């Protein structure tokens, strides 16, 4: 895995690198690398206009995840979770909850 940014930390379970800010937000918000992986795999993708790609767990994205893994409280808890990823090097910039 190539690290292009000295402020990024490798996370062994994903293809993404996490910025120091993203690691702090993951811890603060009780999220995990697996959650980020699910959000980037199933979330609605949109460009943020600042060099990032925002993935958001919309109701449609939640339904797609339910079809893939089944309906659970853990899946329901992902509603509104988002991740912003760099469009250039796949670094997770931040994560959070919309509501």
RAUR-V495334 format. One record per residue. N is the residue number from 1. RES is the residue in one small letter. PHI is phi as a letter, one per 40 degrees, with the letter a starting at -180 (NA if undefined). PSI is psi in degrees with one decimal (* if undefined). NEAR is the number of other ideal C-beta (glycine too) atoms within 8 Angstrom. Layout:
BEGIN
{{N/RES/PHI/PSI/NEAR} {N/RES/PHI/PSI/NEAR}}
END
This chain:
BEGIN
{{1/x/NA/124.6/4} {2/x/c/129.0/3} {3/x/b/117.3/8} {4/x/b/-6.2/6} {5/x/b/123.2/9} {6/x/c/-19.6/4} {7/x/c/8.3/5} {8/x/b/147.9/12} {9/x/b/134.0/7} {10/x/c/142.7/7} {11/x/b/116.8/9} {12/x/c/-24.0/4} {13/x/c/-2.4/6} {14/x/b/170.0/8} {15/x/c/-6.8/3} {16/x/c/152.8/13} {17/x/b/150.4/14} {18/x/b/129.2/14} {19/x/c/163.3/13} {20/x/d/-39.4/9} {21/x/c/-45.8/8} {22/x/c/-41.4/13} {23/x/c/-40.8/10} {24/x/c/-44.3/8} {25/x/c/-37.5/12} {26/x/d/-46.7/13} {27/x/c/-45.9/7} {28/x/c/-36.0/6} {29/x/b/7.5/9} {30/x/g/32.2/4} {31/x/b/172.0/9} {32/x/b/169.9/6} {33/x/c/-34.7/11} {34/x/c/-41.9/7} {35/x/c/-45.3/11} {36/x/c/-39.6/16} {37/x/c/-42.9/11} {38/x/c/-41.9/11} {39/x/c/-42.8/16} {40/x/c/-21.7/10} {41/x/c/-37.9/6} {42/x/b/-18.3/9} {43/x/c/154.9/15} {44/x/c/128.4/9} {45/x/c/131.9/6} {46/x/a/146.7/7} {47/x/c/138.7/7} {48/x/c/-2.9/9} {49/x/g/2.9/3} {50/x/b/23.9/4} {51/x/g/11.5/6} {52/x/b/162.0/11} {53/x/b/124.0/11} {54/x/c/128.5/11} {55/x/b/125.5/13} {56/x/b/136.8/13} {57/x/c/84.7/15} {58/x/c/170.4/8} {59/x/d/-38.6/6} {60/x/c/-43.2/7} {61/x/c/-39.5/12} {62/x/c/-42.6/13} {63/x/c/-38.8/8} {64/x/c/-41.3/9} {65/x/c/-40.1/13} {66/x/d/-42.1/10} {67/x/c/-33.1/5} {68/x/c/-40.4/6} {69/x/b/-6.4/6} {70/x/g/166.6/5} {71/x/c/117.1/5} {72/x/b/166.4/7} {73/x/c/-33.9/5} {74/x/c/-39.7/6} {75/x/c/-45.8/12} {76/x/d/-34.2/9} {77/x/c/-16.1/6} {78/x/c/-7.2/13} {79/x/d/124.7/8} {80/x/g/-3.0/9} {81/x/c/140.1/15} {82/x/b/159.2/14} {83/x/b/138.9/13} {84/x/b/125.9/12} {85/x/b/139.3/13} {86/x/c/134.2/11} {87/x/c/-15.9/7} {88/x/c/-37.4/4} {89/x/b/14.2/7} {90/x/g/17.7/7} {91/x/c/130.5/14} {92/x/c/121.7/14} {93/x/c/-44.8/10} {94/x/a/164.7/10} {95/x/a/156.9/15} {96/x/a/-168.8/8} {97/x/b/133.9/7} {98/x/c/-35.7/7} {99/x/a/*/3}}
END
